[in-house]
Amino acid sequence: MTDLVSIIIPVYNREAFLKATLNSVRTQSYHNWECILVDDHSTDASLSLLKAFEEEDSRFKVLIRPDDRPKGANSCRNFGFEHATGRFINWFDSDDLMEPEFIQKKLAAFDAETDIVLSKTRIYYVADQTEVLEQRTHLTLNLLEDFITRKISWYLPDPMYVKSFLCKHNLVFDEQLLGGQDRDFFQRVLLNNPEMLVINDYLTTYLCKLPLKPNCLEV
């Protein structure tokens, strides 16, 4: 498969982590991607770092959240989506890391009927340098109910979507929400009965900077 994949990343004051995240995108084994970086009016050096990557590699595209959109990651995710030109969409976070085959392995799993392919996330605790492999990312016969009750779960970077599925059902992030943003979006996705599959690969490393492990696992 040679289709264009759009990676969309909201950014706000992530100067300390951006280089590692963007380098993990740049070193993907699959090369036909665009990475849309939407800065949420950072007050540190984040925007300068983004522009440096854009100058070095034209696949990075830097945008700034318009003043007439609410501040926050959801506005940036939607604004990036509006500018995405790929057949496939994958939102990502500005302080996480992609494995080199993040894109390639997901794309390889799609067939003509699939709307969403999910990989899995490894949670790495920076404070004590330990990791946990998320075990709740799988499919069940009662997807929506089991997701709501947290019997199953996944992280924002895990799903790769066919863009036409998102557009058909007008699936965007709620820009007014102050919390639970990912879960609200995922629940509305599930209400539209997507054809989904999960691959048994841990392709994202979630860097957890909080000292208490349960805080990073509440997804």
Residue pairs with C-beta under 8 A, 6 or more apart in sequence:
1 107
1 108
1 110
2 32
3 32
3 86
3 87
3 88
3 107
4 32
4 33
4 34
4 85
4 86
4 87
4 88
5 30
5 32
5 33
5 34
5 86
5 87
5 88
5 89
5 90
5 103
5 107
5 160
6 33
6 34
6 35
6 36
6 80
6 81
6 84
6 85
6 86
6 88
6 89
6 90
6 163
7 25
7 33
7 34
7 35
7 36
7 90
7 91
7 92
7 103
8 35
8 36
8 38
8 77
8 80
8 81
8 84
8 89
8 90
8 91
8 92
9 21
9 35
9 36
9 37
9 38
9 80
9 91
9 92
9 93
9 94
10 38
10 40
10 73
10 76
10 77
10 80
10 93
10 94
11 18
11 37
11 38
11 39
11 40
11 42
11 46
11 47
11 50
11 76
11 94
12 39
12 40
12 41
12 42
12 46
12 73
12 76
12 94
13 42
13 43
13 44
13 46
14 21
14 42
14 44
14 46
14 94
14 95
15 42
15 44
15 45
15 46
15 49
17 94
17 95
17 207
18 46
18 49
18 50
18 94
18 95
19 49
20 97
21 92
21 93
21 94
21 95
21 96
21 97
21 98
22 35
22 37
22 49
22 50
22 53
22 60
24 97
24 98
24 99
24 100
24 102
25 33
25 35
25 60
25 92
25 98
26 53
26 57
26 60
27 100
28 98
28 100
28 101
28 102
28 103
28 104
29 100
29 101
29 103
29 104
30 101
30 103
30 104
30 107
33 59
33 86
33 103
34 59
34 60
34 61
34 84
34 85
34 86
35 59
35 60
35 61
36 61
36 63
36 80
36 83
36 84
37 50
37 53
37 54
37 60
37 61
37 62
37 63
37 80
38 63
38 64
38 65
38 76
38 77
38 79
38 80
39 46
39 47
39 50
39 62
39 63
39 64
39 65
39 76
40 65
40 71
40 72
40 73
40 75
40 76
41 64
41 65
41 71
47 62
47 64
50 60
50 62
51 62
53 60
54 60
54 61
54 62
61 83
63 79
63 80
63 83
65 71
65 75
65 76
65 79
66 79
69 75
69 78
69 79
69 175
70 175
70 176
72 175
72 178
72 181
73 173
73 181
74 173
74 174
74 175
74 177
74 181
75 173
75 175
77 91
77 172
77 173
78 172
78 173
78 175
80 91
81 89
81 166
81 172
84 163
86 163
87 162
87 163
87 164
88 106
88 107
88 110
88 160
88 161
88 162
88 163
89 160
89 161
89 162
89 163
89 166
90 103
90 106
90 157
90 159
90 160
90 161
91 156
91 157
92 98
92 156
92 157
92 204
93 156
93 157
93 206
95 207
95 209
96 157
96 204
96 205
96 206
96 207
97 204
97 205
97 207
98 157
98 203
98 204
99 201
99 202
99 203
99 204
99 205
101 201
101 203
102 119
102 203
102 204
103 160
105 119
105 199
105 201
105 203
106 117
106 119
106 160
106 199
106 203
107 117
107 160
109 117
109 197
109 199
110 117
110 160
110 162
113 195
114 162
114 195
114 196
114 197
115 161
115 162
115 165
115 194
115 195
115 196
116 159
116 160
116 161
116 162
116 165
116 189
116 194
116 195
116 196
116 197
117 159
117 160
117 196
117 197
117 198
117 199
118 137
118 154
118 158
118 159
118 160
118 196
118 197
118 198
118 199
119 137
119 158
119 160
119 198
119 199
119 201
119 202
119 203
119 204
120 133
120 134
120 137
120 154
120 158
120 198
120 199
120 200
120 201
120 202
120 203
120 204
121 134
121 137
121 154
121 155
121 157
121 158
121 202
121 203
121 204
121 205
121 206
122 131
122 132
122 133
122 134
122 202
122 204
122 205
122 206
123 131
123 132
123 133
123 134
123 205
123 206
123 208
123 216
123 217
124 130
124 131
124 205
124 206
124 207
124 208
125 131
125 132
125 208
125 213
125 216
126 207
126 208
126 209
127 209
127 210
127 211
131 205
132 213
132 217
133 202
134 153
134 154
134 155
134 202
134 217
136 150
136 151
136 152
136 153
136 154
137 152
137 153
137 154
137 158
137 198
138 152
138 198
139 152
139 196
139 197
139 198
140 146
140 151
140 152
143 152
143 190
143 196
144 187
144 190
144 191
146 152
147 153
147 183
147 186
147 187
147 190
148 187
153 219
154 186
154 219
155 182
155 204
155 206
155 219
156 182
157 204
157 206
158 204
159 186
159 189
165 171
165 192
165 194
166 172
169 189
169 192
171 185
171 188
171 189
171 192
173 181
173 184
173 185
174 181
174 184
174 185
177 184
182 219
183 219
206 216
208 215
208 216
210 216
